[in-house]
Structures are given as structure tokens and as C-alpha cells.
Amino acid sequence: MDLPNSIPIAGRRIKLEVVPFADNDPPYGLYFHDKKLIQVSKKIKGRVLIETVRHEMMEASLLLSGV
């Protein structure tokens, strides 16, 4: 599945990167609020990838709203 390079959340452009996480690093995805960046593991595919991106988007939207 191809992912966009960035996505709009709360009027801000958030970068989206697919990266290799270390084998001993268990997260599927991370959101870096200071960098406005979502990273997802290149090891995940399909439904898990979609759910991970959605999870990180929700985290970004909450942090951007000040919650």
C-alpha cells in the first residue's frame, strides 16, 4: 500500500514516513509532535498499517488541539 508523504491534520501538514524500526523496538508507529512527523514500521502491511496510521493520526490530532 502506498502512503502519502504528508497528511493534513487540524489545519497542519504532518509528514508521514515508513521506516525500519530496530528488531528490539516493538512499536508499529510513533508520532513526534515537535517535528510534526508520523513514522510507521516498514514491516507492517494491510489492515495493521491502516490501523497504525489512524492511531497516530488520532494522537497527532489530540496533541495539536491541546488535549
TAFEN-V538196 format. One record per residue. N is the residue number from 1. RES is the residue in one small letter. PHI is phi in whole degrees, 0 to 359 (NA if undefined). Layout:
N	RES	PHI
N	RES	PHI
This chain:
1	m	NA
2	d	274
3	l	251
4	p	291
5	n	287
6	s	205
7	i	222
8	p	276
9	i	223
10	a	52
11	g	77
12	r	242
13	r	266
14	i	251
15	k	289
16	l	232
17	e	233
18	v	257
19	v	227
20	p	276
21	f	276
22	a	297
23	d	301
24	n	270
25	d	254
26	p	284
27	p	291
28	y	275
29	g	204
30	l	217
31	y	243
32	f	253
33	h	296
34	d	294
35	k	261
36	k	51
37	l	221
38	i	251
39	q	242
40	v	234
41	s	291
42	k	284
43	k	279
44	i	263
45	k	220
46	g	57
47	r	299
48	v	297
49	l	296
50	i	299
51	e	295
52	t	292
53	v	298
54	r	298
55	h	300
56	e	291
57	m	295
58	m	295
59	e	299
60	a	298
61	s	296
62	l	293
63	l	293
64	l	291
65	s	277
66	g	94
67	v	284
